[in-house]
């Protein structure tokens, strides 16, 4: 059975295990290593961006979904979102997609695209 964890809710041991296992499922940060990722992830708070989610099956990391919201905020994560949902079965993708939609709806303000443009939530909702 798969288990979904928000980085904020994980024990220090679970965090270290997840960060160390990311490379085994094909993820590496754009800059730095585990220590750099940990510093960025430690800045997540409450229900605001950024949010970092991990999926485990029998204590093995099988998936991740990082909702950053600003591709300029962290050198390690120069993406608005990044995940490996395309490699996971739909029974896992659906709850993660619901988490992403909720996080998007809970986020006050806007997102900043890679070209520096500010994108209002209401604009994207109409698209």
C-alpha positions in Angstrom: 0.0 0.0 0.0 1.3 3.4 -0.9 1.7 6.2 1.7 1.8 9.9 0.9 3.8 12.3 3.1 4.2 16.0 3.2 7.8 16.8 4.0 6.6 18.9 7.0 4.9 15.9 8.5 7.9 13.5 8.1 10.3 12.5 10.9 13.9 13.5 10.5 14.7 9.9 9.6 12.0 9.8 7.0 13.2 13.1 5.5 16.8 11.9 5.2 15.7 8.6 3.7 13.5 10.4 1.1 16.1 12.9 0.2 18.7 10.2 -0.1 16.5 8.0 -2.3 15.4 10.7 -4.8 18.3 9.9 -7.1 17.2 6.2 -7.2 14.0 7.3 -9.0 15.7 9.7 -11.3 15.5 13.0 -9.5 18.4 15.3 -8.9 18.3 19.0 -8.0 19.3 21.6 -10.6 21.9 22.8 -8.1 23.6 21.3 -5.1 22.8 18.0 -3.3 20.9 16.6 -0.4 22.0 19.4 2.0 20.8 22.1 -0.5 17.5 20.4 -1.0 17.0 20.0 2.8 17.6 23.7 3.3 15.0 24.6 0.7 12.5 22.0 2.0 12.9 23.1 5.5 11.4 26.5 4.4 8.0 24.9 3.6 5.4 26.0 6.1 1.7 25.6 6.6 -0.4 25.3 3.4 1.6 27.9 1.4 4.0 27.2 -1.4 6.5 25.5 -1.5 5.1 22.1 -0.6 7.1 18.8 -1.0 5.3 15.5 -1.2 6.8 12.0 -1.2 5.1 8.6 -2.0 6.4 5.4 -0.5 5.5 1.8 -1.1 6.6 -0.5 1.7 9.2 2.1 2.9 10.6 2.4 -0.7 10.4 5.9 -2.3 8.5 5.6 -5.6 7.3 9.1 -6.2 7.5 12.8 -5.5 5.6 16.0 -6.2 7.2 19.3 -5.4 5.0 22.4 -5.7 7.4 25.3 -5.6 5.2 28.1 -7.0 8.2 30.3 -7.9 11.0 29.1 -10.2 13.4 31.7 -8.9 13.1 31.1 -5.2 15.4 28.1 -4.8 18.5 27.3 -7.0 18.0 23.6 -6.3 14.4 23.8 -7.6 14.1 26.2 -10.6 10.6 24.9 -11.4 7.0 25.9 -10.5 6.1 22.3 -10.0 8.1 19.1 -10.7 7.1 15.5 -10.2 7.3 12.0 -11.6 3.6 11.5 -11.9 4.0 10.3 -15.5 5.8 7.2 -14.1 3.2 6.3 -11.5 -0.1 4.4 -11.7 -3.3 6.4 -11.9 -4.4 5.3 -8.4 -1.4 7.3 -7.1 -1.6 10.2 -9.5 -5.2 11.0 -8.7 -4.7 11.8 -5.0 -1.5 13.7 -5.8 -3.4 15.7 -8.4 -6.0 16.5 -5.8 -3.3 17.7 -3.4 -1.9 19.9 -6.1 -5.3 21.4 -6.9 -5.9 22.1 -3.2 -2.5 23.7 -2.8 -3.1 25.8 -5.9 -6.5 27.0 -4.6 -5.0 27.7 -1.1 -2.2 29.7 -2.4 -2.9 33.4 -2.1 -1.5 35.7 -4.7 0.2 34.5 -7.9 2.9 32.5 -9.5 6.0 33.7 -11.2 6.9 32.1 -14.6 10.4 31.4 -15.8 10.4 34.5 -17.9 9.6 36.6 -14.9 6.0 37.3 -15.7 3.5 37.3 -12.8 0.6 34.9 -13.5 -2.6 35.6 -11.5 -4.5 32.5 -10.4 -7.7 34.0 -11.9 -6.1 34.2 -15.3 -5.1 30.5 -15.3 -8.5 29.5 -14.0 -10.1 31.1 -17.0 -7.7 29.5 -19.5 
